[in-house]
Amino acid sequence: MTGTPGTAATRDGEAPERSPPCGPSHDLTGKNKVVTVDGVRVKLQIWDTAGQERFRSVTHAYYRDAQALLLLYDITNKSSFDNIRAWLTEIHEYAQRDVVIMLLGNKADVSTERVIRSEDGEMLAREYGVPFMETSAKTGMNVELAFLAIAKELKYRARRQADEPSFQIRDYVESQKKRPSCCSFL
């Protein structure tokens, strides 16, 4: 996924009642991932548009049902980073108001080809009030952390009690990134 929202996570672990907006002739990939958070299994349903413009017309349907969206840009591709603002504008227009959004700079394993500084990703994330981290789909760096953070936030929202302190996804991500084992999940 590059420069596109790609994860729809269902809070209750159930698949959406409708089928994907695209037929099987398209390359829209849907997968399930189960993450255990504090002893509770959270099922994430993941739809990956791989940044392909041909799926842009159907993403609005996904926004409406998504509780979480992961936006990825390629740190070696400036246009994928530049597209993030447009995706965020669409998300704010079409998604639920309380959708969880996380910004990920992917391909951190090829930092020698980097054209987007980590600081630029952090600054954009701060501007939109979303958590940020760099990942590598190739090595698995921070991939599990991203899914776990989203799952923790969704679990917290689903089971929140009035007197319970709020879970802060950005604080959780930052604290986990600083741990020595944060990047070796796979």
FIDO-900438 format. One record per residue (C-alpha): residue number from 0; y, x, z. Coordinates in steps of 0.001 Angstrom, whole numbers. Layout:
% residues N
@n = NUM, Y = Y, X = X, Z = Z
...
% end
This chain:
% residues 186
@n = 0, Y = 0, X = 0, Z = 0
@n = 1, Y = 3237, X = 1538, Z = -979
@n = 2, Y = 6618, X = -23, Z = -331
@n = 3, Y = 5153, X = -3440, Z = 326
@n = 4, Y = 4164, X = -5618, Z = 3207
@n = 5, Y = 429, X = -5532, Z = 3318
@n = 6, Y = -1035, X = -6832, Z = 6524
@n = 7, Y = -1394, X = -10379, Z = 7619
@n = 8, Y = -2884, X = -10568, Z = 11067
@n = 9, Y = -4048, X = -13866, Z = 12452
@n = 10, Y = -3251, X = -14293, Z = 16114
@n = 11, Y = -6273, X = -16435, Z = 16884
@n = 12, Y = -8714, X = -14372, Z = 14858
@n = 13, Y = -9264, X = -17121, Z = 12315
@n = 14, Y = -8760, X = -16750, Z = 8602
@n = 15, Y = -5966, X = -18796, Z = 7025
@n = 16, Y = -7064, X = -22277, Z = 5968
@n = 17, Y = -6227, X = -21656, Z = 2348
@n = 18, Y = -7602, X = -19160, Z = -127
@n = 19, Y = -5603, X = -16157, Z = -1251
@n = 20, Y = -2906, X = -17125, Z = -3764
@n = 21, Y = -4566, X = -14950, Z = -6417
@n = 22, Y = -7878, X = -15434, Z = -8119
@n = 23, Y = -10644, X = -12842, Z = -8225
@n = 24, Y = -9334, X = -11369, Z = -11478
@n = 25, Y = -6555, X = -9671, Z = -9490
@n = 26, Y = -6872, X = -6515, Z = -7424
@n = 27, Y = -5562, X = -8056, Z = -4224
@n = 28, Y = -7809, X = -6679, Z = -1493
@n = 29, Y = -8548, X = -8633, Z = 1667
@n = 30, Y = -10506, X = -7183, Z = 4585
@n = 31, Y = -11083, X = -7961, Z = 8236
@n = 32, Y = -10726, X = -5443, Z = 11032
@n = 33, Y = -11640, X = -6133, Z = 14638
@n = 34, Y = -9768, X = -4169, Z = 17297
@n = 35, Y = -10572, X = -4326, Z = 21003
@n = 36, Y = -7496, X = -4531, Z = 23212
@n = 37, Y = -7986, X = -4491, Z = 26974
@n = 38, Y = -11483, X = -5908, Z = 26549
@n = 39, Y = -10359, X = -8671, Z = 24170
@n = 40, Y = -11422, X = -8618, Z = 20524
@n = 41, Y = -8549, X = -9215, Z = 18110
@n = 42, Y = -9426, X = -9911, Z = 14490
@n = 43, Y = -6904, X = -8697, Z = 11935
@n = 44, Y = -7091, X = -10065, Z = 8426
@n = 45, Y = -5595, X = -7470, Z = 6093
@n = 46, Y = -4266, X = -8131, Z = 2597
@n = 47, Y = -3263, X = -5087, Z = 583
@n = 48, Y = -1076, X = -5526, Z = -2486
@n = 49, Y = -947, X = -1753, Z = -3083
@n = 50, Y = 2757, X = -2045, Z = -3903
@n = 51, Y = 2012, X = -3654, Z = -7244
@n = 52, Y = 4901, X = -5700, Z = -8579
@n = 53, Y = 2528, X = -8240, Z = -10144
@n = 54, Y = 1785, X = -9525, Z = -6619
@n = 55, Y = 5431, X = -9926, Z = -5689
@n = 56, Y = 5463, X = -13585, Z = -6701
@n = 57, Y = 2600, X = -14450, Z = -4315
@n = 58, Y = 3669, X = -12454, Z = -1275
@n = 59, Y = 5911, X = -15304, Z = -92
@n = 60, Y = 2772, X = -17372, Z = 576
@n = 61, Y = 1409, X = -14566, Z = 2751
@n = 62, Y = 4650, X = -14183, Z = 4680
@n = 63, Y = 4496, X = -17791, Z = 5904
@n = 64, Y = 1088, X = -17365, Z = 7576
@n = 65, Y = 1363, X = -13774, Z = 8771
@n = 66, Y = 1906, X = -12912, Z = 12405
@n = 67, Y = 2245, X = -9199, Z = 11577
@n = 68, Y = 3306, X = -7150, Z = 8583
@n = 69, Y = 2876, X = -3422, Z = 8050
@n = 70, Y = 5298, X = -1987, Z = 5530
@n = 71, Y = 4251, X = 1312, Z = 4041
@n = 72, Y = 6191, X = 3719, Z = 1949
@n = 73, Y = 4974, X = 6964, Z = 434
@n = 74, Y = 6811, X = 9966, Z = 1942
@n = 75, Y = 6417, X = 11712, Z = -1428
@n = 76, Y = 7996, X = 8857, Z = -3417
@n = 77, Y = 11671, X = 8002, Z = -2961
@n = 78, Y = 11486, X = 4697, Z = -4830
@n = 79, Y = 8803, X = 3379, Z = -2467
@n = 80, Y = 11132, X = 4135, Z = 460
@n = 81, Y = 14101, X = 2592, Z = -1344
@n = 82, Y = 12083, X = -621, Z = -1879
@n = 83, Y = 11593, X = -1155, Z = 1854
@n = 84, Y = 15026, X = -2779, Z = 2323
@n = 85, Y = 14242, X = -5351, Z = -373
@n = 86, Y = 10879, X = -6117, Z = 1249
@n = 87, Y = 12525, X = -6497, Z = 4656
@n = 88, Y = 15089, X = -8884, Z = 3181
@n = 89, Y = 12290, X = -11024, Z = 1726
@n = 90, Y = 10349, X = -10926, Z = 4972
@n = 91, Y = 13370, X = -12127, Z = 6930
@n = 92, Y = 13819, X = -14936, Z = 4398
@n = 93, Y = 10219, X = -16153, Z = 4114
@n = 94, Y = 8218, X = -15010, Z = 7163
@n = 95, Y = 8010, X = -16599, Z = 10579
@n = 96, Y = 10924, X = -15669, Z = 12771
@n = 97, Y = 8712, X = -13907, Z = 15339
@n = 98, Y = 6584, X = -11934, Z = 12868
@n = 99, Y = 5678, X = -8443, Z = 14120
@n = 100, Y = 6863, X = -5793, Z = 11661
@n = 101, Y = 5958, X = -2114, Z = 11683
@n = 102, Y = 7248, X = 541, Z = 9281
@n = 103, Y = 4842, X = 3300, Z = 8262
@n = 104, Y = 5553, X = 6437, Z = 6250
@n = 105, Y = 2231, X = 7241, Z = 4583
@n = 106, Y = 814, X = 10480, Z = 3146
@n = 107, Y = 1872, X = 12590, Z = 6124
@n = 108, Y = -1034, X = 14884, Z = 5210
@n = 109, Y = 884, X = 16162, Z = 2159
@n = 110, Y = 4099, X = 17139, Z = 3915
@n = 111, Y = 4667, X = 19969, Z = 1416
@n = 112, Y = 5398, X = 17259, Z = -1185
@n = 113, Y = 7638, X = 15279, Z = 1165
@n = 114, Y = 10844, X = 13810, Z = -273
@n = 115, Y = 11558, X = 11363, Z = 2584
@n = 116, Y = 12307, X = 12970, Z = 5925
@n = 117, Y = 10701, X = 11506, Z = 9027
@n = 118, Y = 14211, X = 11082, Z = 10433
@n = 119, Y = 15089, X = 8784, Z = 7507
@n = 120, Y = 12127, X = 6551, Z = 8306
@n = 121, Y = 13074, X = 6508, Z = 11983
@n = 122, Y = 16679, X = 5639, Z = 11147
@n = 123, Y = 15653, X = 2761, Z = 8863
@n = 124, Y = 13255, X = 1436, Z = 11513
@n = 125, Y = 16001, X = 1549, Z = 14159
@n = 126, Y = 18374, X = -269, Z = 11800
@n = 127, Y = 15897, X = -3151, Z = 11479
@n = 128, Y = 14628, X = -2968, Z = 15059
@n = 129, Y = 11006, X = -2231, Z = 14149
@n = 130, Y = 8573, X = 433, Z = 15359
@n = 131, Y = 7932, X = 3418, Z = 13081
@n = 132, Y = 5389, X = 6147, Z = 12663
@n = 133, Y = 4020, X = 8350, Z = 9941
@n = 134, Y = 405, X = 7962, Z = 8911
@n = 135, Y = -2175, X = 9406, Z = 6587
@n = 136, Y = -4659, X = 7040, Z = 5013
@n = 137, Y = -6533, X = 10114, Z = 3796
@n = 138, Y = -7033, X = 11798, Z = 7187
@n = 139, Y = -6704, X = 8695, Z = 9375
@n = 140, Y = -3718, X = 10100, Z = 11269
@n = 141, Y = -2113, X = 7269, Z = 13291
@n = 142, Y = -3931, X = 4572, Z = 11284
@n = 143, Y = -5899, X = 3259, Z = 14264
@n = 144, Y = -2794, X = 3539, Z = 16421
@n = 145, Y = -867, X = 1293, Z = 14012
@n = 146, Y = -3579, X = -1370, Z = 14057
@n = 147, Y = -4024, X = -1092, Z = 17821
@n = 148, Y = -283, X = -1465, Z = 18455
@n = 149, Y = -117, X = -4573, Z = 16263
@n = 150, Y = -3218, X = -6021, Z = 17940
@n = 151, Y = -1802, X = -5337, Z = 21435
@n = 152, Y = 1417, X = -7131, Z = 20516
@n = 153, Y = -450, X = -10131, Z = 19086
@n = 154, Y = -2751, X = -10315, Z = 22130
@n = 155, Y = 227, X = -10114, Z = 24448
@n = 156, Y = 2005, X = -12939, Z = 22619
@n = 157, Y = -1070, X = -15158, Z = 22570
@n = 158, Y = -1782, X = -14789, Z = 26298
@n = 159, Y = 1628, X = -14192, Z = 27777
@n = 160, Y = 2305, X = -15708, Z = 31157
@n = 161, Y = 5858, X = -16607, Z = 32180
@n = 162, Y = 5949, X = -14082, Z = 35037
@n = 163, Y = 4288, X = -11269, Z = 33087
@n = 164, Y = 6435, X = -8287, Z = 32041
@n = 165, Y = 6964, X = -8143, Z = 28295
@n = 166, Y = 4984, X = -5760, Z = 26116
@n = 167, Y = 7232, X = -3458, Z = 24095
@n = 168, Y = 5487, X = -2390, Z = 20890
@n = 169, Y = 8072, X = 311, Z = 20092
@n = 170, Y = 7690, X = 1881, Z = 23548
@n = 171, Y = 3897, X = 1740, Z = 23236
@n = 172, Y = 3931, X = 3408, Z = 19797
@n = 173, Y = 6285, X = 6143, Z = 20984
@n = 174, Y = 4228, X = 6859, Z = 24097
@n = 175, Y = 988, X = 7026, Z = 22102
@n = 176, Y = 2468, X = 9268, Z = 19393
@n = 177, Y = 3328, X = 11817, Z = 22090
@n = 178, Y = -262, X = 11977, Z = 23375
@n = 179, Y = -2241, X = 14958, Z = 22050
@n = 180, Y = -5081, X = 12784, Z = 20752
@n = 181, Y = -2880, X = 10251, Z = 18955
@n = 182, Y = -3611, X = 11541, Z = 15522
@n = 183, Y = -7358, X = 12058, Z = 15591
@n = 184, Y = -8719, X = 8535, Z = 15566
@n = 185, Y = -11030, X = 8960, Z = 12582
% end
